[in-house]
């Protein structure tokens, strides 16, 4: 049983661009680059779907903010602040501040 190959993004882009050119068939490209034709079709499709992102202005992928997670983190910060205040009041007699 053979081990799976992990192709670099540069290699995938090169093969997908060759497929988009249409100068050779997918079968010929598969033979030349040593990959399955189905993989070439997938890489070509991914290239076409993601090509619009190349021309977007501004920052790259803007992170999506999960409001639920933000609320949970704010609640946790509040709990920790209350615990910190409580402990600092209880430790004053020993510290002497």
N, C-alpha and C positions, 0 to 999 in steps of 0.2 A: 504494500500500500504506500503510495507516494505522499510526501508531506505537502501541505498547501503552501503556495507561494504568496508572499506579501509584496505586492507591487507598489512602488513609490507613486505619489501623486503626479510627479513629473512624467513618469512613464505612462500612466493612465491618460494624462492630458495629451501626450504625444500621439498615442495610439488613437484616441478619440478624434483628434484633429485630422489625422490621416484618413479616418473613416469619413469625416465630414467633407473632406476634399472630393471624395468620390472617384479618384483616379484609379483605385484598385478595389476589388470586391472585398467584402468582409472576410470571406474564406481565404483570400490571398493574404490579407493582413494578419489573420489568425495564424497562418502558416509561417509568415515572416517573423512575427513577434513571439510565437510560441504560447499563445493563449487561446481560449475557447471563443468561438464567434459570439456566443451569448454574452460573454463578459464585455466584448467590444460594443455590442448593442447597448448594454447597460451603462458603460462609461460614456458613450455618445449621448445617450438620453440625459445623463447627469450633467454633462457639459452644456447641453442646450438649456436645461432647466436652470442652471446656476449662472449662465452667462450674463444675465441682466444685472447681477450683483456686482460685476466688475465695473460697471459704469455708474454706480450709485455714488452720490456725493456725500461728504460728511464722514462720520465715523463708520467703522465697519459694523458688524452685527451689534446692534444695541441690545444690552441685556434686558430680558423681560423681568419685571418686578412682580414677585408673588406677594400679593397683599396679605394673604393669610399668614405666610411665613414672617412678614414684617411685623404683624400684630403679635405673633408669638414671641418674637425676639424683643419687642418693646415690653411685653409683660415680664419676660425673664429679666430684663434690665431693671425693671421696677422692683422685682422681688430681691434681686441682689443688692440694690441700693438700700432697701429697707433692712436687710440682714446686716449690711455693712454699718449702717447707722446704729443699729441695736448693739452690735458687738463693740463698736467704738465707745458707746456710752457705758457698757458694762466693764470695759477694760480700763477706763479712766482712773479708778482707784488704785490699780496696780501700776500703771504707767506714771501717774503723777502729773498729768497734763491738765 
